[in-house]
Amino acid sequence: MIRIHRVQLPGSLVEDLARRTGELSTGIAGTDRARTAWQNAKSTRRRLTGHLMEMATGISRCMYCGDSLGTAIDHFEPLHETPLRVFDWLNHLLACTHCNSHGKRDRFPRDDIGAPLLIDPSSADPADHLWLSLTGGAYEALTPQGEATIEVFGLNRADLVKGRRAAFIRTKCMLRDLGRCAGAEADEIRSSLSAQPFADVLAAMIIASGLKNPPAFLGGPEVVAVLRTYEDGS
């Protein structure tokens, strides 16, 4: 899981969301009513999905696990708790079937004072709560939020751990090639890196490269040099 940055919606869509929220706020906005309104808003959902895909890492990857394609809009705060947020742009994330339907479903743990324990990657940096072991492929929790997020979304399920380990090896090779290339060829490698799943692996490598003594498993000085200039496009 990595930080996701929200795009600004066009004015017409902002107005549409506000109108639909206003209609729900008149009377009793229960879960069933909110769910029906959401299901009937096909054109609105289609437009929202397009903007979420624009925000997602890779090629429309799930904003939670970063592996599978995001196929549905997930309401971060579920409708049964906050039905009036059904059309709230800040409550929408792109999720895969596993994370949305099999993992999270209606689970939304909170702490003792009622604050959400799950990480919303569009409003908080997951790196503050999660540490990814690049060699092992598994996440370690740094905070209660990290622990709850790993458990609810199954971030350490076997297929994800195996996929991250493979992505780490693949990314090291691509970064090594990037350091030896220039021009159009370098642009192609960068494009391939941004399109692949498990963007969290590259993000974790960038963080590790910033340490005073970068770990040797990153791939040596050649890879570390590329990582340290990767984000600014050098």
Backbone bond lengths (Angstrom), bond angles and torsions (degrees), N, CA, C in turn:
res aa  C-N    CA-C-N  psi(-1)  N-CA   C-N-CA  omega(-1)  CA-C   N-CA-C  phi
1 M - - - 1.460 - - 1.525 109.20 -
2 I 1.333 116.72 131.52 1.456 120.62 178.02 1.530 109.87 -130.40
3 R 1.311 115.04 169.43 1.463 121.27 -179.19 1.516 109.96 -64.13
4 I 1.330 115.96 134.61 1.458 123.30 177.40 1.529 108.40 -114.54
5 H 1.314 117.01 134.20 1.465 120.54 -178.85 1.524 109.86 -107.71
6 R 1.306 116.04 123.47 1.463 120.90 -177.06 1.531 111.50 -71.82
7 V 1.324 114.41 142.94 1.454 120.29 174.98 1.520 108.49 -90.43
8 Q 1.299 116.00 160.18 1.462 120.62 176.96 1.521 108.94 -85.48
9 L 1.315 116.35 126.61 1.454 120.89 -178.44 1.528 110.99 -76.54
10 P 1.324 117.67 150.59 1.465 120.23 174.76 1.523 110.25 -64.75
11 G 1.319 115.97 151.42 1.458 120.91 -176.19 1.510 114.22 -55.87
12 S 1.328 116.93 -37.33 1.470 119.63 -178.51 1.524 111.72 -64.45
13 L 1.334 116.67 -36.31 1.461 119.89 179.15 1.520 110.87 -74.56
14 V 1.321 117.23 -38.16 1.469 120.74 175.90 1.525 110.10 -58.55
15 E 1.330 116.22 -44.21 1.465 120.84 179.40 1.526 111.06 -64.82
16 D 1.330 116.63 -39.70 1.457 121.07 179.16 1.527 110.91 -62.38
17 L 1.332 117.15 -45.36 1.465 121.14 179.50 1.526 111.23 -63.48
18 A 1.342 115.90 -41.82 1.468 120.02 179.87 1.531 110.62 -64.78
19 R 1.325 116.48 -40.81 1.473 120.29 179.76 1.529 110.50 -62.94
20 R 1.323 115.65 -45.04 1.464 118.98 -178.68 1.529 111.37 -66.46
21 T 1.322 117.13 -36.68 1.462 120.21 176.74 1.523 110.25 -66.04
22 G 1.340 116.10 -40.45 1.457 120.34 178.25 1.508 112.56 -61.77
23 E 1.325 116.81 -39.76 1.464 120.82 178.70 1.524 110.90 -64.40
24 L 1.339 116.27 -37.50 1.462 120.20 179.34 1.525 112.12 -70.60
25 S 1.324 116.20 -32.35 1.462 120.18 -174.91 1.520 112.72 -73.15
26 T 1.329 117.30 -12.17 1.459 120.40 176.37 1.522 108.01 -87.94
27 G 1.287 116.96 114.74 1.456 120.63 -176.67 1.516 110.86 95.24
28 I 1.302 115.93 -159.90 1.463 122.20 -177.42 1.524 108.84 -92.50
29 A 1.341 116.08 111.46 1.468 121.10 -178.16 1.521 109.71 -92.82
30 G 1.327 116.32 73.58 1.454 120.46 179.42 1.516 112.16 -79.90
31 T 1.331 114.81 175.85 1.465 120.00 -177.47 1.517 112.05 -60.96
32 D 1.325 117.69 -45.70 1.463 121.04 -177.41 1.528 111.37 -62.25
33 R 1.309 115.83 -42.36 1.468 119.52 179.97 1.522 110.53 -65.68
34 A 1.331 117.14 -41.91 1.460 121.03 179.63 1.528 110.56 -65.84
35 R 1.316 117.28 -40.93 1.458 120.85 -179.48 1.530 111.15 -65.48
36 T 1.321 116.27 -40.69 1.461 120.40 178.31 1.524 111.02 -64.61
37 A 1.329 116.48 -43.11 1.467 120.62 179.18 1.527 110.43 -61.96
38 W 1.325 116.84 -39.89 1.461 121.98 179.26 1.523 111.16 -65.73
39 Q 1.316 116.85 -44.93 1.464 120.92 -179.24 1.518 111.83 -65.19
40 N 1.320 116.75 -31.84 1.463 120.66 -178.87 1.524 113.16 -81.39
41 A 1.328 117.50 -14.15 1.478 121.65 -176.96 1.524 110.29 -90.44
42 K 1.330 117.30 60.14 1.460 121.32 -173.38 1.524 112.98 -62.25
43 S 1.316 118.01 -45.27 1.467 120.04 -178.10 1.528 111.00 -66.97
44 T 1.328 116.70 -37.01 1.461 120.98 178.03 1.524 110.50 -64.97
45 R 1.318 116.56 -44.67 1.462 120.49 179.48 1.526 111.36 -63.52
46 R 1.324 115.71 -37.67 1.464 119.47 179.63 1.527 110.83 -64.99
47 R 1.329 116.62 -41.72 1.466 119.92 178.96 1.526 110.97 -67.34
48 L 1.318 117.33 -41.56 1.462 121.20 179.13 1.523 110.63 -62.79
49 T 1.327 116.58 -41.24 1.458 120.52 179.82 1.522 110.95 -60.09
50 G 1.323 116.73 -40.46 1.457 120.13 178.66 1.517 112.45 -60.68
51 H 1.317 117.37 -42.05 1.464 120.81 179.92 1.528 111.37 -71.53
52 L 1.327 117.62 -34.45 1.462 120.46 176.65 1.522 110.76 -67.34
53 M 1.318 116.81 -38.13 1.460 120.03 176.52 1.527 110.74 -63.26
54 E 1.321 115.82 -35.76 1.463 120.80 177.08 1.523 111.03 -63.38
55 M 1.322 117.02 -35.15 1.458 122.28 -178.74 1.519 113.04 -79.13
56 A 1.331 116.58 -28.35 1.464 121.32 -170.53 1.519 112.23 -65.95
57 T 1.321 115.94 154.70 1.460 120.51 175.20 1.519 109.62 -77.95
58 G 1.314 116.12 160.45 1.456 119.98 178.55 1.515 111.30 58.73
59 I 1.306 115.65 -142.98 1.466 121.04 177.47 1.518 107.45 -102.67
60 S 1.336 114.85 87.57 1.474 122.00 177.50 1.521 112.76 54.53
61 R 1.329 116.68 45.89 1.461 120.16 -178.66 1.528 111.56 -78.43
62 C 1.334 114.47 153.36 1.460 121.58 175.93 1.525 109.29 -56.52
63 M 1.325 116.71 135.24 1.458 121.12 -177.11 1.525 112.66 -79.01
64 Y 1.317 116.87 -3.62 1.454 120.78 177.03 1.534 111.35 -100.97
65 C 1.333 117.42 -62.21 1.468 119.71 -175.90 1.528 112.52 -89.17
66 G 1.327 118.95 -23.65 1.457 121.91 177.79 1.511 114.83 73.77
67 D 1.327 117.60 5.85 1.462 121.11 -177.86 1.517 111.24 -104.00
68 S 1.312 116.97 -69.69 1.461 121.49 -175.11 1.526 111.51 -72.20
69 L 1.320 114.69 161.22 1.455 119.92 176.43 1.525 109.59 -66.97
70 G 1.336 115.92 138.14 1.457 120.07 173.75 1.509 108.99 -75.78
71 T 1.313 116.85 119.21 1.462 120.66 -174.84 1.522 113.42 -113.78
72 A 1.314 118.02 -7.07 1.466 120.44 -176.03 1.524 110.81 -147.82
73 I 1.313 115.02 156.19 1.463 120.88 174.39 1.524 108.14 -85.75
74 D 1.299 116.00 121.79 1.458 121.19 176.18 1.518 109.14 -98.09
75 H 1.323 116.13 136.14 1.460 120.98 171.96 1.527 106.49 -87.41
76 F 1.332 116.42 111.17 1.464 119.97 -175.62 1.518 110.44 -54.68
77 E 1.323 117.49 -54.37 1.460 120.21 169.70 1.516 106.39 -87.33
78 P 1.319 118.50 115.71 1.464 121.51 -172.88 1.525 113.73 -62.22
79 L 1.334 114.33 154.77 1.458 120.48 -174.51 1.526 112.78 -62.79
80 H 1.328 117.41 -30.72 1.459 118.34 -177.90 1.527 111.59 -68.52
81 E 1.348 117.26 -17.71 1.464 120.39 178.21 1.526 111.72 -98.43
82 T 1.322 116.35 -40.49 1.472 120.08 -176.50 1.529 109.78 -135.79
83 P 1.338 118.07 73.89 1.461 120.68 -177.38 1.527 113.64 -60.14
84 L 1.322 117.73 -28.02 1.470 119.37 -179.51 1.527 112.67 -73.69
85 R 1.339 117.51 -7.59 1.461 119.94 177.38 1.529 112.14 -94.99
86 V 1.311 116.95 11.38 1.460 120.40 -177.29 1.525 112.03 -60.62
87 F 1.341 118.02 -31.74 1.463 121.90 178.66 1.532 112.34 -110.59
88 D 1.321 115.62 21.58 1.467 120.78 179.76 1.526 108.98 -86.98
89 W 1.328 116.48 114.13 1.469 122.08 -178.08 1.520 111.81 -54.88
90 L 1.328 117.89 -36.10 1.459 121.26 -178.58 1.530 112.49 -72.66
91 N 1.330 116.25 -6.15 1.454 120.56 -179.82 1.530 111.93 -106.28
92 H 1.341 117.03 8.72 1.461 121.26 -176.26 1.531 111.84 -107.86
93 L 1.320 116.17 130.97 1.459 122.63 175.53 1.526 108.47 -136.37
94 L 1.330 116.41 154.71 1.460 121.51 178.86 1.525 108.65 -91.50
95 A 1.322 116.63 125.86 1.466 120.13 -175.29 1.520 111.40 -133.88
96 C 1.320 115.36 153.31 1.467 121.20 174.81 1.528 108.71 -84.13
97 T 1.321 115.39 168.42 1.461 120.44 -178.26 1.529 111.82 -60.50
98 H 1.339 116.30 -40.63 1.470 118.74 -177.31 1.526 111.04 -64.47
99 C 1.320 117.33 -50.38 1.467 119.95 -176.98 1.526 111.90 -67.84
100 N 1.336 116.85 -36.21 1.460 121.07 -174.93 1.519 112.14 -82.14
101 S 1.323 116.63 -49.32 1.461 120.46 -172.35 1.519 114.12 -95.70
102 H 1.334 116.99 -36.13 1.462 119.98 -176.85 1.528 112.27 -95.11
103 G 1.328 116.72 -30.45 1.455 119.81 -177.44 1.519 112.91 -93.29
104 K 1.323 115.48 -69.48 1.460 120.03 -172.97 1.526 112.53 -74.62
105 R 1.331 116.57 -51.70 1.456 121.97 -175.92 1.537 108.93 47.98
106 D 1.327 117.16 -118.86 1.468 120.75 178.55 1.526 111.85 -104.42
107 R 1.328 116.38 12.29 1.466 119.18 179.72 1.516 109.88 -77.08
108 F 1.298 116.04 129.47 1.463 120.80 179.22 1.526 108.47 -150.84
109 P 1.328 117.69 76.21 1.470 120.84 -176.45 1.521 112.56 -63.62
110 R 1.317 114.23 147.30 1.469 121.41 178.14 1.529 108.81 -130.42
111 D 1.346 114.94 159.16 1.457 119.08 178.08 1.522 110.50 -84.30
112 D 1.311 116.16 -172.01 1.468 121.05 -174.18 1.520 113.63 -63.91
113 I 1.336 117.54 -23.38 1.464 119.77 179.98 1.530 111.86 -103.10
114 G 1.336 115.94 7.31 1.453 119.83 175.25 1.517 116.48 92.91
115 A 1.331 117.26 3.50 1.470 119.89 179.81 1.531 109.43 -78.41
116 P 1.347 117.08 142.47 1.468 120.01 179.90 1.525 111.86 -59.98
117 L 1.327 116.24 140.30 1.453 120.92 176.95 1.532 112.11 -95.61
118 L 1.325 117.22 -22.45 1.454 119.16 177.86 1.523 110.18 -73.84
119 I 1.329 115.97 148.24 1.459 121.42 -178.94 1.523 109.83 -87.46
120 D 1.315 116.27 125.58 1.464 122.28 171.62 1.526 106.00 -94.67
121 P 1.338 118.81 106.14 1.464 120.19 -174.75 1.517 114.64 -67.97
122 S 1.338 116.71 -6.97 1.462 118.48 177.25 1.521 112.43 -92.39
123 S 1.340 116.58 -8.26 1.464 118.90 -179.71 1.531 112.70 -125.97
124 A 1.331 117.39 -10.25 1.468 121.20 178.53 1.518 108.62 -141.20
125 D 1.319 115.91 152.57 1.458 120.41 178.20 1.521 108.76 -85.69
126 P 1.338 117.96 113.96 1.463 119.92 -179.91 1.525 113.24 -56.44
127 A 1.340 117.82 -25.56 1.466 120.70 -179.59 1.525 111.98 -64.30
128 D 1.325 117.34 -18.18 1.465 120.32 176.48 1.529 111.60 -76.97
129 H 1.317 116.45 -14.59 1.461 120.91 -174.33 1.526 113.85 -123.05
130 L 1.348 116.51 -17.16 1.463 121.02 -174.64 1.518 110.43 -131.95
131 W 1.332 115.69 142.64 1.467 120.92 173.92 1.516 107.92 -122.98
132 L 1.338 116.37 125.84 1.458 120.98 -178.93 1.519 110.41 -96.70
133 S 1.329 116.22 122.12 1.464 121.25 174.09 1.522 107.69 -79.02
134 L 1.327 116.65 110.49 1.457 120.44 -175.83 1.524 112.18 -68.00
135 T 1.304 117.09 -37.42 1.465 119.38 -179.19 1.525 111.87 -77.00
136 G 1.326 117.34 -31.27 1.460 120.30 -178.32 1.517 113.68 -94.50
137 G 1.340 116.57 -25.21 1.456 120.74 178.11 1.514 115.37 83.60
138 A 1.348 117.32 3.76 1.464 120.70 -177.22 1.529 110.96 -110.31
139 Y 1.330 114.80 154.71 1.459 121.25 177.01 1.521 110.58 -89.63
140 E 1.326 115.09 145.93 1.455 122.26 171.93 1.526 107.25 -118.03
141 A 1.320 116.13 138.11 1.460 120.71 -179.01 1.523 110.91 -81.43
142 L 1.317 116.53 134.31 1.464 122.29 175.63 1.525 111.19 -101.39
143 T 1.331 116.15 -19.50 1.462 121.90 -176.66 1.530 108.96 -143.36
144 P 1.344 117.39 168.20 1.471 119.17 174.17 1.532 111.98 -58.17
145 Q 1.348 116.74 -33.87 1.465 119.67 177.53 1.525 110.81 -63.21
146 G 1.326 115.65 -41.49 1.451 119.73 177.71 1.515 111.88 -63.66
147 E 1.319 116.38 -41.79 1.467 121.11 -179.67 1.528 111.13 -62.26
148 A 1.338 116.22 -45.57 1.465 120.21 -179.69 1.528 111.08 -65.98
149 T 1.312 117.12 -38.46 1.457 121.10 -178.92 1.523 111.61 -66.56
150 I 1.322 117.04 -42.33 1.466 120.89 176.61 1.522 110.46 -60.01
151 E 1.325 116.15 -43.53 1.467 120.54 -175.62 1.528 111.95 -70.41
152 V 1.325 117.30 -48.21 1.470 120.71 -174.93 1.525 112.05 -67.32
153 F 1.329 117.18 -43.55 1.460 119.97 -177.35 1.532 113.44 -90.95
154 G 1.315 116.36 -2.50 1.459 119.26 179.78 1.515 112.13 60.35
155 L 1.328 116.65 44.42 1.461 120.46 -174.47 1.526 113.29 -66.06
156 N 1.317 116.93 -15.54 1.472 119.40 178.96 1.526 112.14 -109.35
157 R 1.326 117.24 23.45 1.461 118.57 175.45 1.529 109.29 -65.91
158 A 1.319 115.80 153.71 1.460 121.98 -167.60 1.520 113.76 -55.21
159 D 1.335 118.03 -41.18 1.465 119.56 -176.71 1.519 111.78 -67.22
160 L 1.336 116.96 -34.60 1.469 120.35 178.98 1.528 110.62 -71.02
161 V 1.314 117.09 -43.44 1.466 120.61 179.29 1.520 110.16 -60.27
162 K 1.324 116.82 -45.79 1.462 121.73 179.12 1.528 110.56 -63.60
163 G 1.314 116.71 -41.48 1.459 120.60 -179.94 1.519 112.85 -65.41
164 R 1.334 117.25 -38.78 1.469 119.94 178.87 1.522 111.20 -67.71
165 R 1.324 117.27 -38.81 1.465 119.09 178.34 1.531 110.43 -62.61
166 A 1.321 116.58 -41.84 1.463 120.45 177.97 1.522 110.71 -66.41
167 A 1.335 116.30 -39.93 1.466 120.42 179.71 1.526 111.02 -64.58
168 F 1.332 117.13 -34.54 1.460 120.81 179.15 1.529 110.66 -63.67
169 I 1.312 116.52 -45.85 1.470 120.29 178.71 1.527 110.55 -63.69
170 R 1.328 115.75 -45.05 1.460 120.83 -179.25 1.537 111.00 -63.33
171 T 1.323 116.62 -42.83 1.463 120.81 -177.61 1.521 111.39 -66.80
172 K 1.332 117.64 -39.04 1.473 119.92 176.30 1.526 110.86 -58.09
173 C 1.312 116.60 -44.53 1.474 120.60 -179.52 1.526 110.86 -63.70
174 M 1.315 116.38 -42.34 1.463 120.31 -178.85 1.523 111.42 -67.19
175 L 1.328 117.00 -38.82 1.457 120.70 178.63 1.527 111.11 -67.57
176 R 1.319 115.70 -36.93 1.462 119.43 177.39 1.541 109.90 -63.37
177 D 1.326 115.63 -42.60 1.470 119.92 177.23 1.523 110.82 -65.42
178 L 1.334 115.87 -38.45 1.464 119.94 -179.89 1.516 111.19 -60.63
179 G 1.322 116.56 -38.93 1.461 120.40 -179.90 1.512 113.11 -67.21
180 R 1.322 117.42 -18.04 1.466 121.57 -178.22 1.519 112.91 -102.98
181 C 1.336 116.12 -2.25 1.469 119.98 -176.09 1.524 110.85 -115.48
182 A 1.311 115.00 169.27 1.465 121.30 177.53 1.523 108.32 -150.76
183 G 1.319 114.76 169.71 1.451 120.18 174.72 1.511 113.75 63.76
184 A 1.344 115.65 -139.46 1.456 121.62 -174.46 1.524 112.24 -62.37
185 E 1.330 116.54 -35.83 1.458 119.69 -179.00 1.526 110.92 -65.97
186 A 1.328 116.83 -40.84 1.463 120.95 177.15 1.527 110.38 -65.13
187 D 1.332 116.33 -39.00 1.468 120.25 178.47 1.523 110.95 -62.40
188 E 1.320 116.76 -37.99 1.461 120.89 178.75 1.525 111.56 -64.65
189 I 1.327 116.04 -39.85 1.462 119.67 179.48 1.526 109.88 -66.72
190 R 1.321 116.84 -43.25 1.463 120.64 178.40 1.523 110.31 -61.02
191 S 1.316 116.59 -41.96 1.458 121.01 179.90 1.525 110.63 -63.03
192 S 1.324 116.52 -40.94 1.465 120.76 178.65 1.522 111.20 -66.43
193 L 1.324 116.67 -39.41 1.460 120.20 178.12 1.531 111.40 -62.71
194 S 1.311 116.69 -39.90 1.465 119.97 -177.69 1.521 112.08 -75.28
195 A 1.340 117.78 -19.27 1.465 120.98 -177.22 1.520 113.12 -90.82
196 Q 1.329 117.51 -19.92 1.463 119.62 -174.55 1.527 111.81 -76.45
197 P 1.347 116.20 157.18 1.465 119.03 175.61 1.520 111.24 -69.69
198 F 1.317 116.05 175.90 1.467 123.24 178.93 1.526 111.89 59.08
199 A 1.334 115.84 52.40 1.458 120.30 175.03 1.523 110.75 -62.64
200 D 1.339 116.93 -19.56 1.462 119.84 179.38 1.521 111.76 -66.33
201 V 1.339 117.48 -24.98 1.460 120.23 178.36 1.524 110.20 -67.14
202 L 1.325 117.31 -48.75 1.462 120.61 177.88 1.520 110.60 -62.25
203 A 1.333 117.11 -41.60 1.469 120.57 178.99 1.523 111.44 -60.81
204 A 1.333 117.15 -41.16 1.469 121.15 179.29 1.523 110.61 -68.10
205 M 1.324 116.66 -35.28 1.459 120.26 178.15 1.531 110.65 -66.53
206 I 1.312 116.94 -39.23 1.468 120.92 178.42 1.530 109.96 -63.09
207 I 1.336 116.41 -42.86 1.468 120.22 178.08 1.522 110.55 -61.78
208 A 1.341 116.54 -46.46 1.472 120.86 -178.29 1.524 111.94 -64.38
209 S 1.340 116.92 -32.24 1.465 120.07 -179.52 1.525 111.96 -68.98
210 G 1.330 116.47 -19.42 1.458 120.38 -179.75 1.517 113.89 -84.36
211 L 1.326 116.83 -5.27 1.463 120.19 177.85 1.525 110.64 -68.22
212 K 1.329 115.47 154.75 1.463 119.72 -179.88 1.521 110.78 -58.39
213 N 1.309 116.55 -40.73 1.469 122.11 177.31 1.523 108.63 -123.00
214 P 1.323 117.53 85.60 1.470 120.92 -178.16 1.526 110.93 -57.23
215 P 1.312 118.07 138.03 1.473 120.71 -179.21 1.524 111.92 -62.61
216 A 1.316 115.64 143.65 1.465 121.06 -177.37 1.518 112.71 -62.49
217 F 1.351 116.69 -27.83 1.462 118.99 -176.41 1.528 113.13 -68.17
218 L 1.344 117.70 -9.15 1.465 119.44 176.38 1.531 112.07 -65.72
219 G 1.320 116.55 -22.18 1.460 118.89 178.64 1.509 114.27 123.17
220 G 1.333 116.74 7.70 1.455 119.92 177.79 1.512 114.11 91.75
221 P 1.337 116.90 175.94 1.470 122.52 -175.69 1.532 113.84 -55.65
222 E 1.323 117.43 -32.77 1.460 120.35 -177.78 1.526 111.21 -64.99
223 V 1.321 116.53 -44.53 1.459 120.81 179.45 1.526 110.58 -72.11
224 V 1.326 116.88 -40.76 1.470 120.86 179.46 1.526 110.57 -59.90
225 A 1.327 117.94 -40.60 1.465 121.72 179.71 1.526 110.99 -61.50
226 V 1.317 116.88 -40.26 1.466 120.30 178.81 1.526 110.21 -68.70
227 L 1.326 116.91 -42.91 1.460 121.17 -179.85 1.521 111.98 -60.81
228 R 1.340 116.50 -39.02 1.459 119.86 -176.19 1.531 112.89 -71.22
229 T 1.313 117.28 -14.24 1.462 119.94 178.04 1.528 111.43 -117.91
230 Y 1.320 116.34 7.35 1.467 120.12 -171.97 1.522 112.79 -65.13
231 E 1.313 117.20 -47.03 1.465 119.99 -172.19 1.526 112.74 -67.42
232 D 1.339 118.80 -29.10 1.465 119.15 -178.37 1.527 111.89 -90.45
233 G 1.359 115.43 5.53 1.450 118.91 174.78 1.513 114.95 79.60
234 S 1.341 118.57 11.40 1.461 121.12 -178.76 1.519 110.73 -73.22
